[in-house]
Amino acid sequence: MPSLRLLGWGANNYGQLANGQPCEQLERPIPIQAPVDDQSVISLGGGHTFLVTGQNEIFASGWNNKGQCGVGSKANLSAFTPIAEIKAVQIATGWDFSLAVSPEKRLYGCGSNAFGQLGLGDVKEVLEFEEIDLDDGEGKVKKVVAGMRHTLILMEDGTIRVCGSGKKGQLCESGLKSVTTPMKVSLQQRVVDIKAGQNFSLLTFEDGSLQAFGDDKHGQISNLSRIPNTHIKQIEVGWTHIVTLLKNDTLMAVGRQDYGQTGVLCGDQKFSSVSCGYEHGLATSVEGDLFAWGWNEHGNCGLGHVDNVHQPTKVDLDNRKIYRCFAGSGHSFAIVTIS
């Protein structure tokens, strides 16, 4: 396995890039001190960041006004800080809250619960990770995702639980305006994957079909039928759009376009993975290069400027090859190989 390094760029006003020096923005990738390995994943919230290593260790940095970094205080963090109390196999970050799935497949949350998005009842905020009662006995959590104010929980048996705001219909069942403790949703099929945008949710069923719920202001739901679901290799959601990597290694997107976030036609370029930020995207090419497009107000596309980017454009990584990429609200990360 080659040596790996973490790079970060974009908005850093809260310290969410974990470089030790908060600033308004960094418009090109810079090295970040972090314990990355070949299993590391990064989850990016509204202004905070979590790193989970292959040993299930958790590190947090950035905006912490509601306790969303889980360190027991509300002070912002400017570098990756270890969370020793729990371990995680997955982290999901909402706007100002965070959720973690433990190795035992139990669910924990911290940060804002103003809309019930942590599923902890009437508590308004939690400064450390607290276990969330799913009232399921031996039920185990497979995956959790977070929108702006809502949460979806996928269980290993293919059922889902929801909590938080449902004013746009994003809780996958009509009439659910607010749910403060996780509630099981009745569905006709087993669910195999879940995604959450700002105010909408996307489910993938065991037969490969897709169904979305919630806000459709930008056509991200009504245009879902344009995506050939039998040809999907990977599907990701942004705040108000959906991006798919097809089996022919090309990208296709539906939804909001005003920042260039769905302008993902790139000629003959082939891609191997894609990451959706709130309004920008990152993709790795089959040759190991990084491409970015979309909203770029904070330099979050890593191209050295702040103009929106309407087509996938190659990011200069100083001849490093991309291993994984992660797009967030206005900030971005990449794990790259170094010689």
C-alpha positions in Angstrom: 0.0 0.0 0.0 1.5 3.4 -0.9 1.9 6.2 1.6 -1.1 8.4 1.9 -1.6 12.1 2.7 -4.6 14.2 3.4 -5.2 17.5 1.5 -7.9 20.1 2.3 -9.2 23.3 0.7 -12.2 25.7 0.7 -13.9 27.4 3.6 -12.0 27.3 6.8 -13.5 30.1 8.9 -14.4 27.7 11.7 -11.3 25.5 11.4 -13.1 22.8 9.5 -10.0 22.1 7.3 -8.1 21.1 10.5 -4.9 22.8 9.5 -4.5 24.6 12.9 -5.0 28.0 11.4 -8.6 29.0 10.8 -9.0 31.5 7.9 -11.8 32.6 5.5 -10.7 30.1 2.7 -8.0 28.2 1.0 -8.4 28.1 -2.8 -5.9 25.3 -3.5 -5.3 22.0 -1.8 -2.8 22.1 1.1 -1.4 19.2 3.3 -3.4 18.5 6.5 -1.9 16.7 9.5 -4.1 13.7 10.1 -3.8 10.0 10.9 -5.2 8.8 7.6 -4.9 5.2 6.4 -6.3 3.2 3.5 -9.7 2.8 5.2 -10.1 6.4 6.4 -13.3 8.2 5.6 -14.2 11.8 6.1 -17.7 13.3 6.7 -18.3 17.0 6.2 -21.0 19.0 7.9 -22.1 22.6 7.6 -18.8 23.9 9.1 -17.4 20.8 10.9 -15.5 17.7 9.8 -15.1 14.2 11.1 -12.3 11.7 10.2 -12.8 8.0 11.0 -9.8 5.7 10.6 -9.6 2.1 9.7 -9.2 1.3 13.4 -12.6 3.1 14.1 -11.0 6.0 15.8 -12.8 9.3 15.5 -11.3 12.8 15.1 -13.3 16.1 14.8 -12.5 19.7 13.8 -14.4 22.9 13.0 -17.7 24.6 14.0 -18.9 23.4 17.3 -21.5 26.0 18.5 -24.1 23.3 19.2 -21.6 20.6 20.4 -21.6 18.9 17.0 -18.0 18.0 17.3 -18.8 15.9 20.4 -16.0 17.0 22.6 -18.1 18.2 25.6 -17.9 21.9 24.9 -19.0 24.5 22.4 -15.5 25.8 21.5 -14.6 25.5 17.8 -11.7 23.2 17.0 -8.9 24.2 14.6 -7.2 20.8 14.3 -8.4 17.2 14.3 -9.2 16.3 18.0 -9.7 12.7 19.1 -13.0 11.5 20.4 -12.0 8.8 22.9 -15.5 8.0 24.3 -16.7 5.9 21.4 -15.5 4.3 18.2 -17.3 4.4 14.9 -17.5 2.5 11.6 -19.4 5.4 10.1 -20.1 9.1 10.7 -22.9 11.3 9.2 -22.8 15.0 9.6 -25.8 17.3 9.2 -25.8 21.1 9.3 -25.0 21.4 13.0 -25.3 17.8 14.3 -23.5 14.5 14.0 -24.4 10.8 14.1 -22.1 7.8 14.6 -22.6 4.1 14.0 -20.4 2.1 16.5 -18.7 -1.2 15.6 -21.5 -2.9 17.5 -24.0 -1.2 15.1 -25.5 1.0 17.7 -26.3 4.7 17.0 -25.0 7.8 18.8 -25.6 11.5 18.2 -24.4 15.0 19.3 -25.0 18.6 18.4 -28.3 20.3 17.7 -31.6 18.5 18.3 -33.8 21.5 17.8 -35.9 19.7 15.2 -35.6 16.2 16.8 -32.9 15.3 14.2 -30.9 13.3 16.8 -34.0 11.4 17.9 -33.4 12.3 21.6 -36.8 13.7 22.3 -37.1 17.2 23.7 -33.4 17.8 24.4 -32.3 20.8 22.4 -28.6 20.0 22.1 -26.0 17.4 23.2 -22.3 18.3 23.6 -21.1 14.7 23.7 -22.1 11.6 21.7 -25.1 10.1 23.4 -26.7 6.7 22.4 -30.0 7.0 20.5 -32.7 4.5 21.6 -34.2 2.8 18.5 -36.6 0.7 20.6 -35.6 -2.3 18.5 -34.2 -4.8 20.9 -31.5 -6.6 18.9 -31.9 -4.4 15.7 -28.6 -3.3 14.3 -27.9 -0.1 12.4 -26.4 -0.6 8.9 -26.1 3.1 7.9 -27.2 6.6 9.0 -27.4 9.8 6.8 -28.1 13.4 7.7 -29.8 16.2 5.9 -30.1 19.8 7.1 -32.6 19.0 9.8 -33.6 15.4 9.4 -32.0 11.9 9.8 -32.5 8.5 8.1 -31.4 5.3 9.7 -31.1 2.1 7.7 -31.3 -1.1 9.7 -29.7 -4.4 8.8 -33.1 -5.9 8.2 -33.8 -3.4 5.3 -36.2 -1.2 7.3 -35.6 2.5 7.9 -36.2 4.8 10.9 -36.6 8.6 10.5 -36.5 11.6 12.8 -36.3 15.4 12.6 -38.1 17.9 10.4 -40.5 16.5 7.8 -42.1 19.8 6.6 -41.1 19.1 3.0 -42.0 15.4 3.1 -38.4 14.3 3.6 -39.3 11.7 6.3 -40.6 9.3 3.6 -44.2 9.2 4.8 -47.0 11.7 4.2 -48.2 13.7 7.2 -44.9 13.5 9.2 -44.1 17.1 10.0 -41.8 16.5 12.9 -40.6 13.3 14.6 -38.5 13.6 17.8 -37.7 10.0 18.4 -36.8 7.5 15.6 -39.9 6.1 13.9 -40.1 3.1 11.6 -41.5 3.9 8.1 -43.8 1.4 6.3 -42.4 0.5 2.9 -43.2 -2.2 0.3 -39.6 -3.4 -0.2 -36.4 -3.8 1.7 -34.1 -0.8 1.5 -30.5 -1.3 0.6 -29.2 2.3 0.6 -30.2 5.7 1.8 -29.2 9.3 1.0 -30.2 12.7 2.4 -30.1 16.1 0.8 -31.0 19.4 2.4 -34.8 18.7 2.5 -35.2 15.5 0.5 -34.4 11.8 0.9 -33.5 9.1 -1.6 -34.0 5.4 -1.1 -32.6 2.5 -3.1 -34.6 -0.7 -2.9 -33.4 -4.3 -3.2 -34.6 -4.5 -6.8 -32.5 -1.5 -7.8 -35.4 0.9 -8.0 -35.2 4.4 -6.6 -37.7 6.6 -4.8 -37.2 10.1 -3.5 -39.3 12.1 -0.9 -39.4 15.7 0.0 -38.5 19.1 -1.6 -38.6 19.1 -5.4 -38.1 22.8 -6.0 -35.2 22.2 -8.4 -36.5 19.0 -10.0 -34.2 16.6 -8.2 -37.2 14.3 -7.6 -39.4 14.8 -10.6 -36.4 14.3 -12.9 -35.2 11.2 -11.1 -36.8 9.0 -13.8 -34.3 10.3 -16.3 -31.6 8.3 -14.5 -31.3 4.8 -15.9 -31.2 3.0 -12.5 -30.1 -0.3 -14.1 -26.9 1.4 -15.2 -26.0 3.1 -11.9 -22.6 2.3 -10.3 -22.8 5.0 -7.6 -25.4 7.6 -6.6 -24.8 10.6 -4.4 -26.9 13.6 -3.4 -26.1 17.2 -2.8 -28.2 19.8 -1.1 -30.6 20.1 -4.0 -29.3 17.8 -6.7 -28.4 14.2 -7.5 -25.3 12.9 -9.2 -24.8 9.4 -10.5 -21.8 7.5 -11.8 -23.0 5.1 -14.5 -21.5 1.7 -15.3 -19.9 3.2 -18.4 -17.9 5.5 -16.0 -19.6 8.7 -17.0 -21.5 11.1 -14.8 -25.1 12.2 -15.0 -27.0 14.6 -12.7 -30.4 16.1 -12.1 -31.6 19.0 -10.0 -30.3 22.5 -9.3 -28.0 23.9 -11.9 -27.4 27.6 -11.2 -23.9 27.1 -9.8 -23.0 24.5 -12.3 -23.6 21.6 -10.0 -25.4 19.4 -12.6 -23.2 20.4 -15.5 -21.3 17.2 -15.4 -20.8 16.2 -19.0 -17.1 15.9 -19.6 -16.5 14.6 -23.1 -14.7 11.3 -23.1 -13.5 11.5 -19.5 -14.1 8.4 -17.5 -14.6 8.4 -13.7 -14.2 5.8 -10.9 -16.0 7.5 -8.0 -17.9 10.7 -7.2 -18.5 12.8 -4.0 -21.4 15.3 -3.7 -21.0 18.4 -1.6 -23.9 20.7 -0.8 -23.6 22.5 -4.2 -20.3 21.3 -5.6 -18.9 18.0 -6.7 -15.6 16.0 -6.8 -14.8 13.0 -8.9 -11.8 10.7 -9.3 -10.9 9.8 -12.9 -9.9 6.2 -13.9 -6.4 7.6 -14.4 -6.2 8.8 -10.8 -6.8 12.5 -11.3 -9.2 14.7 -9.3 -11.9 16.8 -11.0 -14.2 19.4 -9.4 -17.2 21.5 -10.5 -20.1 23.6 -9.1 -20.4 26.2 -6.5 -17.0 27.7 -5.7 -17.5 30.8 -3.6 -15.0 29.7 -1.0 -12.5 28.1 -3.4 -14.1 24.7 -2.6 -13.3 23.4 -6.1 -9.6 23.8 -5.3 -8.8 25.6 -8.6 -7.2 28.8 -7.3 -10.2 31.0 -7.9 -13.7 31.6 -6.6 -15.7 31.5 -9.9 -18.4 28.8 -10.2 -17.3 25.9 -12.3 -19.8 24.6 -14.9 -17.9 21.5 -16.1 -15.6 19.0 -14.3 -12.2 20.6 -14.3 -8.9 18.9 -13.3 -7.5 19.9 -9.9 -3.7 20.4 -9.6 -2.4 17.9 -7.0 1.3 18.3 -7.8 1.5 15.0 -9.6 -0.1 13.1 -6.7 -2.7 10.5 -7.5 -6.1 10.6 -5.9 -7.1 7.8 -3.6 -10.4 9.2 -2.2 -12.2 12.5 -2.3 -14.8 14.1 0.0 -17.0 17.2 -0.8 -18.9 19.1 1.9 -20.7 22.3 2.4 -18.0 24.8 1.3 -14.9 22.7 2.0 -13.3 19.6 0.5 -10.7 16.9 1.3 -8.8 14.4 -0.7 -6.6 11.4 0.3 -3.7 11.2 -2.1 -0.9 8.8 -2.7 2.7 10.1 -2.2 5.9 8.5 -3.4 
